[in-house]
Amino acid sequence: MTMFMDVHHGMAGITAEQLKAAHEADLAVQDREGVEFRQAWADPESGTVYCLSSAPSKEAVQRVHERTGHPADEVHPVPLQV
């Protein structure tokens, strides 16, 4: 499985509770696409949210986010880690 970092824009003012709820929504449906969401981060000031996952494809990541009502603006493979 490949690791992916996806990015959501336009979420200015997001709270910790809202980020947690969005992440939990992804976790609730991730198995349907074979995705494992690992962590999410947010910058409320810029409205940017980042999600780290392992998945069979970037399309699978996007389908999970679409099902939960917050499609990603960008999905990037990150095949190298240290």
PyMOL commands that set and color helices and strands:
alter all, ss='L'
color gray80, all
select helices_A, chain A and resi 16-33+58-67
alter helices_A, ss='H'
color red, helices_A
select strands_A, chain A and resi 2-8+36-43+48-55+74-77
alter strands_A, ss='S'
color yellow, strands_A
deselect
rebuild
show_as cartoon
